[in-house]
Amino acid sequence: MLGARQGIIVYLHTLKQVKMLRRFGNIHYVSKKMKYVVLYTNMDDVAATVEKLNSYSFVKKVEESYKPFLKTNFENSKPDKAKEYDYKMGI
């Protein structure tokens, strides 16, 4: 079973080495236009993975995703009355 995961954004000079990045985690997205890769890895291994990725010559920049640390329970979010009525109607 997968534990807690965190995204890492890796900016590259060229996309030739994208296959090599599979050993660091699951590749979620590859942007050919902007030349970056989004990969997910275990939160325990993030620091070591970022350090290892920064040591490669084909890597421009590495950023960590802050999504696991953001609060997703929003306060004072009131539902729209019109939408609430439509949902009850079955529309």
C-alpha positions as CSV (number, residue, x, y, z in Angstrom):
1,M,0.0,0.0,0.0
2,L,1.2,3.5,-0.8
3,G,2.0,5.8,2.1
4,A,2.0,9.6,2.0
5,R,3.1,10.9,-1.3
6,Q,4.5,14.3,-2.4
7,G,5.0,15.8,-5.8
8,I,8.3,17.0,-7.2
9,I,8.6,19.3,-10.2
10,V,11.8,18.8,-12.2
11,Y,12.7,21.4,-14.9
12,L,15.0,19.9,-17.6
13,H,17.2,21.3,-20.3
14,T,16.1,18.5,-22.7
15,L,13.5,15.7,-22.5
16,K,15.9,12.9,-23.4
17,Q,16.4,11.8,-19.8
18,V,12.7,11.5,-18.9
19,K,12.8,7.7,-18.8
20,M,15.7,7.8,-16.4
21,L,13.6,9.8,-13.9
22,R,11.2,6.8,-13.5
23,R,13.6,5.3,-10.9
24,F,12.9,8.2,-8.5
25,G,9.1,7.8,-8.4
26,N,5.9,7.7,-10.5
27,I,5.9,10.1,-13.4
28,H,2.5,11.9,-13.4
29,Y,3.0,14.5,-16.2
30,V,5.5,15.5,-18.8
31,S,5.3,18.9,-20.4
32,K,7.0,18.9,-23.8
33,K,6.5,22.6,-24.3
34,M,7.8,23.9,-21.0
35,K,10.2,20.9,-20.4
36,Y,9.3,19.8,-16.9
37,V,8.2,16.6,-15.3
38,V,5.9,16.1,-12.3
39,L,6.7,13.0,-10.4
40,Y,5.4,11.6,-7.1
41,T,7.5,9.9,-4.4
42,N,7.2,8.9,-0.8
43,M,7.4,11.8,1.6
44,D,10.2,10.1,3.6
45,D,12.4,10.1,0.5
46,V,11.7,13.6,-0.8
47,A,14.8,15.3,0.6
48,A,17.2,12.7,-0.7
49,T,15.5,12.6,-4.1
50,V,15.7,16.4,-4.5
51,E,19.3,16.4,-3.6
52,K,20.1,13.6,-6.0
53,L,18.1,15.2,-8.8
54,N,19.9,18.5,-8.3
55,S,23.2,16.8,-8.9
56,Y,22.4,15.8,-12.5
57,S,23.6,18.1,-15.2
58,F,20.5,17.9,-17.3
59,V,18.3,19.3,-14.5
60,K,17.7,23.1,-14.4
61,K,15.7,23.3,-11.2
62,V,13.8,21.1,-8.7
63,E,10.8,22.3,-6.7
64,E,8.7,20.4,-4.1
65,S,5.0,20.5,-4.1
66,Y,3.3,22.1,-1.0
67,K,0.0,20.3,-1.5
68,P,0.4,17.8,1.4
69,F,0.9,20.7,3.8
70,L,-2.0,22.9,2.7
71,K,-5.3,22.9,4.7
72,T,-8.2,21.7,2.6
73,N,-11.0,22.3,5.1
74,F,-12.4,25.7,4.2
75,E,-14.2,27.8,6.8
76,N,-17.3,29.9,6.1
77,S,-18.0,28.3,2.8
78,K,-21.7,28.7,2.3
79,P,-23.4,26.8,-0.5
80,D,-25.2,28.8,-3.1
81,K,-29.0,28.6,-2.5
82,A,-29.9,28.4,-6.2
83,K,-27.6,25.5,-6.8
84,E,-28.8,23.8,-3.7
85,Y,-32.4,24.1,-5.0
86,D,-31.4,22.7,-8.4
87,Y,-29.7,19.7,-6.8
88,K,-32.9,18.8,-4.9
89,M,-34.9,19.0,-8.2
90,G,-32.6,16.4,-9.8
91,I,-31.4,18.7,-12.6
